[in-house]
Amino acid sequence: MLTLTRKSHGASPVYEVRKLKETLVTVQQLDKNMSNLRTWLSRVEGELAKPIIYSICHSDEIQRKLAEHQVVGAFINKTTITNIYV
């Protein structure tokens, strides 16, 4: 638990309350962001868990499926990097 005292930090009670409120807001935002990331990850895992089904075993079909997976991979990388710095 975070407690600040006037004696140890020279801060007024008003300052202490303000800082504690700011900390609470930050922790709540972090919790919300983590929840959003869990939801996103669950959705992406669901997409990736789907088996690859080839209706026709031709090079074009394989290339199309490969391209789809590359798009998903790029989206995951972009979203992961974006969320790390939020």
Long-range contacts (C-beta under 8 A, 24 or more apart in sequence): 33-83, 33-86, 37-83, 40-79, 40-83, 44-72, 44-76, 47-72, 48-72
